[in-house]
């Protein structure tokens, strides 16, 4: 098998100006990589924030099987994604794969789309973290602070950790994620201990339940709980045996996340009863806090509040790292200033790219503060909803790129590079349509300006394509680096 690592084999004088003598050091194994990418999905935030909305406005008792349906689509995506990761080892991940399949114009368009989506997403996560931290400090410790203080704390810590090698960040995220799972597992175990077999009602497994209510909204919201599981390939150059580890980690992340959400939502139906949709409509965000009080004890709500905040910080750090690696890849290929593509000589990290992500986030948070925006709704919900649409769109395009790449190479396999990627494309593209159509539900806004925001993703894609055309005419060496297939 030929492993391609384009940036490390400079094909052009421009790209070669990057210091290639120093690169990332492989420090991540499959298990730690799983923790790193699942942390981006924020399971605690997904359960407390997204699942009640999906119960309420989706398909009620059909939600557990809906999570499995989303997992199947992502599993199909992972089949092609894994095949591509064995061919191309590149910190640019999505856009690198798309460039191999469709060429530099589409590839750089995807890169710009990815940058916009993830940068906005990370800003939204800061808003969420700030809000939930202020709530936790007030409810648990009686401290009243302005939301901008927790935001500054998150930005500072992410800046420090993002500047350093990924090894330390992965350890911290593993600890935070383990605590999240432990808290929610304690709730699940308490419910099962109290309800017995009744905690697993058979009615949940009915297809009639899946198609009840609004299944389209349910699966759209289910996909938002999986955002982050696609990021394994971004750490390809920082993992041991990437051609093997990336596939194991991605499959493992999808499996872990899907089993967790399926079991949690199934047990929730058992705890609440067949009228879970009506109850969720009444309680919404209070649903799991009330279940915690009922089945674990009065302290459960405060514990959940604290770890909801740490969950959002874990997501912030994980997505910060994702953004850094996209910028680093573009800098190393001289599509952005080359200093952004130089790894740190000591930490072997994308330090300059990380600093840029921090600066962008600081500017956005400062603007939100000056304008008096609400950190939860006007910064958090809009930012995360916008980013979610962009990430799922990238997944859909990547699925098609896998088919195109292997067909062009004459090495297509009926399942791994044709059927599975095409099936995942249908599911992912349908989800993008649903997300754009129901963007008000994702963001909580009916404002016409907010509802038009997904159009900016198309603008970013087109802008990237135009820039690629300019590079092709004026800086052909930089353009060639986008799709360079040098062998190592």
Secondary structure, DSSP 8 states (H G I E B T S, - for coil): ---B-GGGS--STTGGGS--SS-----B-HHHHHHHHHHHH-HHHIIIIIIHHHHHHTTGGGHHHHHHHHHHHHHHHHHHHHHHHTTB--TTTHHHHHHHHH-HHHHHHHHHHHHHHHHHHHHHHHHHHHHHHHHHHHHHH-----HHHHHHHHHHHHHHHHHS-HHHHHHHHHHHHHHHHHHHHHHHHHHHHHHGGGGS-GGGG-HHHHTSS-HHHHHHHHHHTTTTTT-GGGGGGGBTTHHHHHHHHHHHHHHHHHHHHHHHHHHHHHHH-TTHHHHHHHHGGGHHHHHHHHHT-THHHHHHHHHHHHHHHHHHHHHHHHHHHHHHHHHHTTSS-GGGG---TTT-S-HHHHHHHHHHHHHHHHHHHHHT--IIIIIIIHHHHHHHHHHHHHHHHHHHHHHHHHHHHT---IIIIIIHHHHHHHHHHHHHHHHHHTHHHHHT---HHHHTTTHHHHHHHHHHHHHHHHHHHH-HHHHHHHH-----
